[in-house]
Amino acid sequence: MGALLVLFIVVGVVIVVAIGIYNGLIVLRNRCENAWSQVDVQLRRRYDLIPNLVETVKGYAKHEREVFEKVTQARAQAINANSVKDQGQAENMLTGALKTLFAVAENYPDLKANQNFLMLQEELSGTESKIAYSRQFYNDTVLKFNQKQQVFPSNIIANMFNFKERDYFEIEEPEARGPVKVSF
């Protein structure tokens, strides 16, 4: 009778621990999704600012059509990215295109003094900071989620319930690893 009670207690403890680990994995998975949503909000804000910025620069630099097309194409690719890895690559392309756009703007003193351009530049700079913070928060959350899936005993539960590791939101090209410069 005593051995049976001990067995029930051990089985009960194992079940409670397994439920706790499973719930912890669910909480971390949901935090990853929420963190990615925050990144997405900031990226959408950036995408919304870009057409206004392009139109403002177009008013001064009408003959720079190739630059405008490059920015527009990079923005479209970023909007349509399907995975975290694709998003990182698309953001890298968009950052490069925006650098080119700001380099063009450098050649037009009237544009650099334009109040609308200065306001858009300030908003974009602020958004870039928010994107960097959101990216860091997302990657920290993914780190916790992925680690929980790799350590014992939670790796057993993660494998049993088919939890998948998440990708980090990274910029792959070395020259894009620095901050986006939007100042003149």
Secondary structure, 3 states (H helix, E strand, C coil): CHHHHHHHHHHHHHHHHHHHHHHHHHHHHHHHHHHHHHHHHHHHHHHHHHHHHHHHHHHHCCCCHHHHHHHHHHHHHHHCCCCHHHHHHHHHHHHHHHHHHHHHHCCCHHHHHCHHHHHHHHHHHHHHHHHHHHHHHHHHHHHHHHHHHHCCCHHHHHHHCCCCCCCCCCCCCHHHCCCCCCCC
